[in-house]
Amino acid sequence: MNRPRIPRQSDIARLAGVSQATVSMVLNDRAGANRIPETTQERIREAMTELGYVPNIAAQSLRGGRSGLIGVHTFERVFPTAPDDYYREFLNGIEERAVESGLDLVLFASTQKPDGTRSIYGSGSNRMRLADGAIILGFETNDDEIARLADEGFPFVFIGHREVPGVTIPYVTADYAAAMAPVVRMLASAGHRRVTYLAAPLRGFAQRERLEGFEHAAGGELDEVVVEVRELAEVTAEWARGQLAAGSTAVVVETFDLARALRAALDEAGLSAPADLSVVSLDSDPRGEGPFSHLRVPRREMGRRAVELLLAVIDGAQGSSLAEPVHCAPPAGDTVAAPRVHEPAAAHTP
């Protein structure tokens, strides 16, 4: 069976009654700069549709034109596509905004190496060059590759605060610093004075910004903030009872997985929030609402903003600020109440 011949730009030019150079300018978004009438552009597009012409995206990119593609890359070992993955909502936001902008997405999952790690330059060159730019997300990173991307002048944006020495990195992040003030006010207004801050052992920018923001907001509002860095297995019933015995009446949990561990610990100890211990989580649980009042991290909106910032970077019109902080909705307060008053033991009457 003979394969049908793929239509060419010369076929479009012949059907539309224009030169092949005119077709090329329309296909490469240079029609306006070359003052090609809108009626001529429409005639070329109609000819493309009639012939079933599909542009060669790779060739356009190599010639320096826009491909209409934006890439998504992660250095994580597993690409975040599972429904309950922490990064899935970021991807949903990226997809929504890309569709609204008439762009296609390319997930660069083939960058995974045999040992499970991912590399942009695993094949020796930047595989993301097919796209006009890329959004990078995930906790893991590779400073050497980020520096190399910047040296090449390849447009990219991070979701989450990132810093690499000598490199200016555009990024979108949750505004954790501003989000901590309402959490502290909620606890202080309920009457809490000694609060335990349950921190995660992995201290990325997001974790550090939450803690720094909370400690700053707590100054003058709370008498004492006790910071405890714990692995999940260390958050036990004994640990929960120990917080009450030490005088803490509330726990602020830094991450959603620590919040899950604390819920299990309270259940095992026969305690509940807020009857025995007030609890606030500073993270949204990807599986749903989560067990406690929680800060609403705007992951979907951050994905959308990342697309907008990337397009600005590609156009060279991003302005003076390359950091885009996104507002976090405050917790509802369902698991925050006044500290429980422990009645003293009754005196023995002879």
C-alpha positions as a Python dict, from the first residue, in 0.01 Angstrom:
ca = {
    (1, 'M'): (0, 0, 0),
    (2, 'N'): (137, 339, -97),
    (3, 'R'): (150, 598, 182),
    (4, 'P'): (-28, 927, 99),
    (5, 'R'): (206, 1215, 31),
    (6, 'I'): (237, 1461, 321),
    (7, 'P'): (127, 1810, 212),
    (8, 'R'): (403, 2067, 186),
    (9, 'Q'): (421, 2444, 219),
    (10, 'S'): (445, 2465, -160),
    (11, 'D'): (105, 2291, -182),
    (12, 'I'): (-45, 2546, 56),
    (13, 'A'): (105, 2832, -144),
    (14, 'R'): (-37, 2695, -469),
    (15, 'L'): (-388, 2643, -324),
    (16, 'A'): (-392, 2984, -151),
    (17, 'G'): (-245, 3166, -450),
    (18, 'V'): (52, 3310, -260),
    (19, 'S'): (427, 3261, -249),
    (20, 'Q'): (586, 2990, -36),
    (21, 'A'): (772, 3266, 154),
    (22, 'T'): (437, 3416, 256),
    (23, 'V'): (319, 3078, 383),
    (24, 'S'): (639, 3041, 583),
    (25, 'M'): (596, 3382, 747),
    (26, 'V'): (241, 3297, 853),
    (27, 'L'): (346, 2958, 993),
    (28, 'N'): (630, 3119, 1192),
    (29, 'D'): (417, 3398, 1343),
    (30, 'R'): (590, 3668, 1138),
    (31, 'A'): (287, 3775, 934),
    (32, 'G'): (226, 4091, 1137),
    (33, 'A'): (587, 4203, 1121),
    (34, 'N'): (578, 4160, 743),
    (35, 'R'): (239, 4333, 700),
    (36, 'I'): (64, 4037, 545),
    (37, 'P'): (-310, 4119, 523),
    (38, 'E'): (-544, 3929, 753),
    (39, 'T'): (-745, 3811, 450),
    (40, 'T'): (-430, 3650, 307),
    (41, 'Q'): (-349, 3487, 639),
    (42, 'E'): (-702, 3346, 660),
    (43, 'R'): (-676, 3210, 305),
    (44, 'I'): (-352, 3033, 400),
    (45, 'R'): (-509, 2884, 713),
    (46, 'E'): (-806, 2760, 512),
    (47, 'A'): (-568, 2596, 263),
    (48, 'M'): (-383, 2428, 552),
    (49, 'T'): (-709, 2289, 686),
    (50, 'E'): (-822, 2166, 344),
    (51, 'L'): (-492, 1989, 281),
    (52, 'G'): (-462, 1853, 636),
    (53, 'Y'): (-125, 2021, 683),
    (54, 'V'): (49, 1974, 1021),
    (55, 'P'): (354, 2198, 1089),
    (56, 'N'): (687, 2031, 1158),
    (57, 'I'): (727, 2150, 1517),
    (58, 'A'): (1082, 2026, 1557),
    (59, 'A'): (1195, 2198, 1239),
    (60, 'Q'): (1031, 2525, 1343),
    (61, 'S'): (1210, 2510, 1678),
    (62, 'L'): (1547, 2446, 1517),
    (63, 'R'): (1498, 2747, 1290),
    (64, 'G'): (1449, 2966, 1597),
    (65, 'G'): (1072, 3002, 1565),
    (66, 'R'): (814, 2930, 1835),
    (67, 'S'): (700, 2571, 1860),
    (68, 'G'): (390, 2639, 2070),
    (69, 'L'): (512, 2376, 2316),
    (70, 'I'): (605, 2418, 2679),
    (71, 'G'): (785, 2144, 2865),
    (72, 'V'): (738, 2008, 3216),
    (73, 'H'): (1035, 1844, 3388),
    (74, 'T'): (1100, 1703, 3732),
    (75, 'F'): (1415, 1566, 3890),
    (76, 'E'): (1197, 1333, 4102),
    (77, 'R'): (1239, 960, 4042),
    (78, 'V'): (866, 912, 3974),
    (79, 'F'): (686, 1159, 3751),
    (80, 'P'): (396, 1309, 3952),
    (81, 'T'): (94, 1172, 3767),
    (82, 'A'): (-77, 961, 4038),
    (83, 'P'): (-416, 1107, 4147),
    (84, 'D'): (-299, 1153, 4509),
    (85, 'D'): (52, 1274, 4427),
    (86, 'Y'): (147, 1601, 4598),
    (87, 'Y'): (251, 1756, 4265),
    (88, 'R'): (-55, 1647, 4064),
    (89, 'E'): (-248, 1969, 4133),
    (90, 'F'): (45, 2170, 4000),
    (91, 'L'): (17, 1975, 3674),
    (92, 'N'): (-358, 2035, 3660),
    (93, 'G'): (-301, 2409, 3687),
    (94, 'I'): (-26, 2399, 3425),
    (95, 'E'): (-252, 2211, 3184),
    (96, 'E'): (-548, 2446, 3239),
    (97, 'R'): (-346, 2759, 3169),
    (98, 'A'): (-163, 2605, 2875),
    (99, 'V'): (-493, 2511, 2710),
    (100, 'E'): (-627, 2862, 2765),
    (101, 'S'): (-311, 2998, 2599),
    (102, 'G'): (-338, 2764, 2301),
    (103, 'L'): (-21, 2575, 2396),
    (104, 'D'): (66, 2208, 2405),
    (105, 'L'): (249, 2038, 2691),
    (106, 'V'): (541, 1799, 2668),
    (107, 'L'): (617, 1589, 2978),
    (108, 'F'): (987, 1512, 2967),
    (109, 'A'): (966, 1174, 3137),
    (110, 'S'): (1228, 1014, 2912),
    (111, 'T'): (1500, 1198, 3104),
    (112, 'Q'): (1500, 918, 3362),
    (113, 'K'): (1833, 734, 3385),
    (114, 'P'): (1884, 363, 3469),
    (115, 'D'): (1945, 442, 3839),
    (116, 'G'): (1608, 621, 3860),
    (117, 'T'): (1741, 976, 3872),
    (118, 'R'): (1651, 1224, 3601),
    (119, 'S'): (1880, 1440, 3393),
    (120, 'I'): (1807, 1711, 3142),
    (121, 'Y'): (2143, 1642, 2978),
    (122, 'G'): (2145, 1265, 3011),
    (123, 'S'): (2181, 1225, 2634),
    (124, 'G'): (2454, 1490, 2617),
    (125, 'S'): (2230, 1779, 2510),
    (126, 'N'): (1925, 1964, 2636),
    (127, 'R'): (1632, 1740, 2542),
    (128, 'M'): (1390, 2019, 2630),
    (129, 'R'): (1503, 2229, 2333),
    (130, 'L'): (1202, 2096, 2144),
    (131, 'A'): (988, 2326, 2362),
    (132, 'D'): (994, 2705, 2381),
    (133, 'G'): (1062, 2683, 2754),
    (134, 'A'): (1000, 2457, 3052),
    (135, 'I'): (846, 2446, 3397),
    (136, 'I'): (1046, 2248, 3654),
    (137, 'L'): (889, 2113, 3971),
    (138, 'G'): (966, 1875, 4256),
    (139, 'F'): (1173, 1869, 4574),
    (140, 'E'): (1482, 1721, 4408),
    (141, 'T'): (1705, 1945, 4199),
    (142, 'N'): (2037, 1948, 4016),
    (143, 'D'): (2221, 2278, 4055),
    (144, 'D'): (2477, 2200, 3785),
    (145, 'E'): (2210, 2137, 3524),
    (146, 'I'): (2012, 2445, 3626),
    (147, 'A'): (2327, 2657, 3588),
    (148, 'R'): (2387, 2502, 3246),
    (149, 'L'): (2029, 2579, 3137),
    (150, 'A'): (2079, 2941, 3240),
    (151, 'D'): (2410, 2963, 3051),
    (152, 'E'): (2234, 2839, 2738),
    (153, 'G'): (1967, 3106, 2776),
    (154, 'F'): (1693, 2843, 2776),
    (155, 'P'): (1373, 2987, 2935),
    (156, 'F'): (1258, 2801, 3246),
    (157, 'V'): (1054, 2860, 3560),
    (158, 'F'): (1051, 2668, 3889),
    (159, 'I'): (745, 2591, 4095),
    (160, 'G'): (872, 2648, 4446),
    (161, 'H'): (1149, 2875, 4571),
    (162, 'R'): (1487, 2775, 4429),
    (163, 'E'): (1830, 2934, 4455),
    (164, 'V'): (2147, 2838, 4272),
    (165, 'P'): (2464, 3047, 4324),
    (166, 'G'): (2523, 3281, 4031),
    (167, 'V'): (2191, 3199, 3863),
    (168, 'T'): (1876, 3411, 3851),
    (169, 'I'): (1587, 3165, 3878),
    (170, 'P'): (1230, 3270, 3801),
    (171, 'Y'): (992, 3089, 4036),
    (172, 'V'): (636, 3075, 4164),
    (173, 'T'): (590, 3002, 4532),
    (174, 'A'): (324, 3000, 4803),
    (175, 'D'): (338, 3313, 5016),
    (176, 'Y'): (417, 3126, 5337),
    (177, 'A'): (550, 3430, 5521),
    (178, 'A'): (218, 3617, 5493),
    (179, 'A'): (17, 3300, 5559),
    (180, 'M'): (157, 3242, 5907),
    (181, 'A'): (11, 3555, 6070),
    (182, 'P'): (-354, 3435, 6057),
    (183, 'V'): (-250, 3095, 6198),
    (184, 'V'): (-73, 3257, 6494),
    (185, 'R'): (-364, 3495, 6555),
    (186, 'M'): (-608, 3204, 6558),
    (187, 'L'): (-406, 3018, 6820),
    (188, 'A'): (-339, 3326, 7034),
    (189, 'S'): (-705, 3435, 7023),
    (190, 'A'): (-809, 3090, 7146),
    (191, 'G'): (-581, 3133, 7447),
    (192, 'H'): (-280, 2922, 7353),
    (193, 'R'): (57, 3041, 7482),
    (194, 'R'): (292, 2742, 7445),
    (195, 'V'): (280, 2583, 7101),
    (196, 'T'): (481, 2293, 6959),
    (197, 'Y'): (591, 2332, 6598),
    (198, 'L'): (625, 1984, 6445),
    (199, 'A'): (884, 2017, 6167),
    (200, 'A'): (986, 1779, 5888),
    (201, 'P'): (1344, 1647, 5873),
    (202, 'L'): (1384, 1746, 5505),
    (203, 'R'): (1443, 2121, 5517),
    (204, 'G'): (1376, 2262, 5173),
    (205, 'F'): (1292, 2627, 5101),
    (206, 'A'): (920, 2569, 5162),
    (207, 'Q'): (982, 2414, 5504),
    (208, 'R'): (1228, 2683, 5608),
    (209, 'E'): (995, 2963, 5494),
    (210, 'R'): (704, 2817, 5692),
    (211, 'L'): (905, 2793, 6012),
    (212, 'E'): (1069, 3134, 5976),
    (213, 'G'): (734, 3293, 5897),
    (214, 'F'): (566, 3125, 6194),
    (215, 'E'): (839, 3225, 6439),
    (216, 'H'): (830, 3583, 6312),
    (217, 'A'): (450, 3603, 6343),
    (218, 'A'): (459, 3441, 6689),
    (219, 'G'): (677, 3714, 6837),
    (220, 'G'): (460, 3910, 7080),
    (221, 'E'): (161, 3676, 7027),
    (222, 'L'): (277, 3348, 7183),
    (223, 'D'): (490, 3301, 7493),
    (224, 'E'): (684, 3003, 7361),
    (225, 'V'): (726, 2808, 7037),
    (226, 'V'): (891, 2469, 7080),
    (227, 'V'): (1033, 2336, 6751),
    (228, 'E'): (1064, 1959, 6722),
    (229, 'V'): (1201, 1798, 6406),
    (230, 'R'): (1060, 1446, 6379),
    (231, 'E'): (1054, 1155, 6141),
    (232, 'L'): (708, 1009, 6078),
    (233, 'A'): (781, 703, 6293),
    (234, 'E'): (871, 926, 6588),
    (235, 'V'): (526, 1086, 6602),
    (236, 'T'): (368, 836, 6842),
    (237, 'A'): (103, 826, 7114),
    (238, 'E'): (380, 870, 7369),
    (239, 'W'): (505, 1179, 7185),
    (240, 'A'): (154, 1330, 7180),
    (241, 'R'): (103, 1269, 7552),
    (242, 'G'): (446, 1422, 7615),
    (243, 'Q'): (340, 1749, 7451),
    (244, 'L'): (49, 1785, 7692),
    (245, 'A'): (265, 1689, 7989),
    (246, 'A'): (522, 1954, 7890),
    (247, 'G'): (255, 2223, 7876),
    (248, 'S'): (196, 2258, 7501),
    (249, 'T'): (-173, 2304, 7428),
    (250, 'A'): (-147, 2320, 7048),
    (251, 'V'): (61, 2163, 6773),
    (252, 'V'): (137, 2327, 6439),
    (253, 'V'): (223, 2059, 6183),
    (254, 'E'): (451, 2154, 5896),
    (255, 'T'): (356, 1894, 5632),
    (256, 'F'): (55, 1684, 5539),
    (257, 'D'): (232, 1351, 5600),
    (258, 'L'): (327, 1459, 5952),
    (259, 'A'): (-38, 1557, 6002),
    (260, 'R'): (-145, 1204, 5907),
    (261, 'A'): (108, 1059, 6152),
    (262, 'L'): (-15, 1289, 6430),
    (263, 'R'): (-377, 1189, 6369),
    (264, 'A'): (-282, 823, 6410),
    (265, 'A'): (-84, 906, 6726),
    (266, 'L'): (-377, 1094, 6882),
    (267, 'D'): (-613, 807, 6803),
    (268, 'E'): (-376, 559, 6965),
    (269, 'A'): (-339, 781, 7272),
    (270, 'G'): (-714, 820, 7310),
    (271, 'L'): (-687, 1194, 7244),
    (272, 'S'): (-868, 1416, 6997),
    (273, 'A'): (-842, 1759, 6839),
    (274, 'P'): (-945, 2012, 6954),
    (275, 'A'): (-1086, 1862, 7277),
    (276, 'D'): (-744, 1763, 7412),
    (277, 'L'): (-499, 1934, 7180),
    (278, 'S'): (-553, 2200, 6914),
    (279, 'V'): (-385, 2122, 6581),
    (280, 'V'): (-322, 2323, 6264),
    (281, 'S'): (-150, 2186, 5954),
    (282, 'L'): (52, 2417, 5730),
    (283, 'D'): (-1, 2202, 5422),
    (284, 'S'): (-290, 2071, 5211),
    (285, 'D'): (-333, 1695, 5192),
    (286, 'P'): (-345, 1578, 4826),
    (287, 'R'): (-591, 1302, 4924),
    (288, 'G'): (-854, 1549, 5039),
    (289, 'E'): (-933, 1782, 5326),
    (290, 'G'): (-695, 1615, 5573),
    (291, 'P'): (-750, 1536, 5941),
    (292, 'F'): (-700, 1888, 6081),
    (293, 'S'): (-760, 2254, 6007),
    (294, 'H'): (-503, 2338, 5745),
    (295, 'L'): (-350, 2614, 5541),
    (296, 'R'): (-475, 2587, 5184),
    (297, 'V'): (-165, 2579, 4965),
    (298, 'P'): (-279, 2698, 4617),
    (299, 'R'): (-104, 2430, 4413),
    (300, 'R'): (-335, 2452, 4112),
    (301, 'E'): (-308, 2832, 4102),
    (302, 'M'): (70, 2806, 4133),
    (303, 'G'): (73, 2583, 3824),
    (304, 'R'): (-130, 2840, 3633),
    (305, 'R'): (96, 3125, 3742),
    (306, 'A'): (402, 2924, 3639),
    (307, 'V'): (274, 2912, 3280),
    (308, 'E'): (210, 3287, 3283),
    (309, 'L'): (555, 3362, 3424),
    (310, 'L'): (722, 3128, 3172),
    (311, 'L'): (550, 3303, 2882),
    (312, 'A'): (671, 3636, 3019),
    (313, 'V'): (1026, 3500, 3047),
    (314, 'I'): (1010, 3369, 2690),
    (315, 'D'): (891, 3710, 2568),
    (316, 'G'): (1151, 3891, 2778),
    (317, 'A'): (875, 4097, 2941),
    (318, 'Q'): (865, 3958, 3294),
    (319, 'G'): (953, 4291, 3457),
    (320, 'S'): (1188, 4349, 3746),
    (321, 'S'): (1062, 4068, 3975),
    (322, 'L'): (1113, 3704, 3890),
    (323, 'A'): (950, 3575, 4210),
    (324, 'E'): (574, 3526, 4204),
    (325, 'P'): (424, 3467, 4553),
    (326, 'V'): (70, 3323, 4558),
    (327, 'H'): (-176, 3384, 4845),
    (328, 'C'): (-261, 3090, 5074),
    (329, 'A'): (-615, 3069, 5216),
    (330, 'P'): (-609, 3054, 5599),
    (331, 'P'): (-727, 2747, 5793),
    (332, 'A'): (-1093, 2722, 5895),
    (333, 'G'): (-1020, 2658, 6261),
    (334, 'D'): (-1225, 2341, 6308),
    (335, 'T'): (-952, 2177, 6519),
    (336, 'V'): (-858, 2486, 6720),
    (337, 'A'): (-1027, 2561, 7053),
    (338, 'A'): (-944, 2705, 7392),
    (339, 'P'): (-685, 2503, 7585),
    (340, 'R'): (-833, 2224, 7790),
    (341, 'V'): (-839, 2297, 8160),
    (342, 'H'): (-714, 1999, 8360),
    (343, 'E'): (-899, 1980, 8686),
    (344, 'P'): (-668, 1929, 8987),
    (345, 'A'): (-715, 1613, 9190),
    (346, 'A'): (-972, 1652, 9467),
    (347, 'A'): (-822, 1700, 9817),
    (348, 'H'): (-863, 1406, 10053),
    (349, 'T'): (-1109, 1483, 10337),
    (350, 'P'): (-1064, 1271, 10647),
}
